[in-house]
Structure formats: structure tokens, C-alpha cells
Amino acid sequence: MISLSACKVKAEQACAFGLLDELVPDGTTSLDRAVEIADQIASNNLPMVQRYLRAIHEGGSTDLAKGLQRERELGIAHYIEAVGDSSTFESAKDFITDGTRPRSKL
């Protein structure tokens, strides 16, 4: 509708339509927010970030079910590697749900 009609859309409406992830609050520049997001990403575990980028890249070239399956596979691989025990998924699940391990704050 928007593309074919060439109607202008206000930012709030574009956000409501799901065309934007968020609106930058007054007093904050888009660049400030982009740097904030980049800092959050950079504070995460590098192999995890790389795996999820891979999941996004690979998932974009397949259907939803296969993309979600690939995301699960890469996520499980990461957590099994993180706990250092590839013999059981349970140790990875325990790692994921461990409320005492340090987590980055978003």
C-alpha cells in the first residue's frame, strides 16, 4: 500500500506498521543510538555473535522452519562449546538457565 501509493508515512506510523524497530527519543541522535547498540553487541561473547550472524545470513536464504532449525543448531553448538562439555545437551541447558552466571545488561 505505501510503496504503490507513494504516500508519506510518519515515523510513528512506520513503527506501528513494523517498518522500524524503534524511534529515537528526542535529544538523542540516530548515531548516538547506533553507537549504543554497537557497544551492546560488542560486549557480547564474540563466537555467539558470529553464530547468530551466521544464523541470520543462512536463515534469510531458506524458509522459516529451516531458518529456525538452523538457529537452534547454532545456539546449541554455542552453549555446548561454552560449557566445555559436548556429551550432553542438559549441561548446555543448565548453563543457559543458570541465574547466577554473569549476563550483560541491555
Secondary structure, 3 states (H helix, E strand, C coil): CHHHHCCCCCHHHHHHCCCCCCCCCCCCCHHHHHHHHHHHHHCCCHHHHHHHHHHHHHHCCCCHHHHHHHHHHHHHHHHHHHHCCCCCHHHHHHHHHCCCCCCCCC
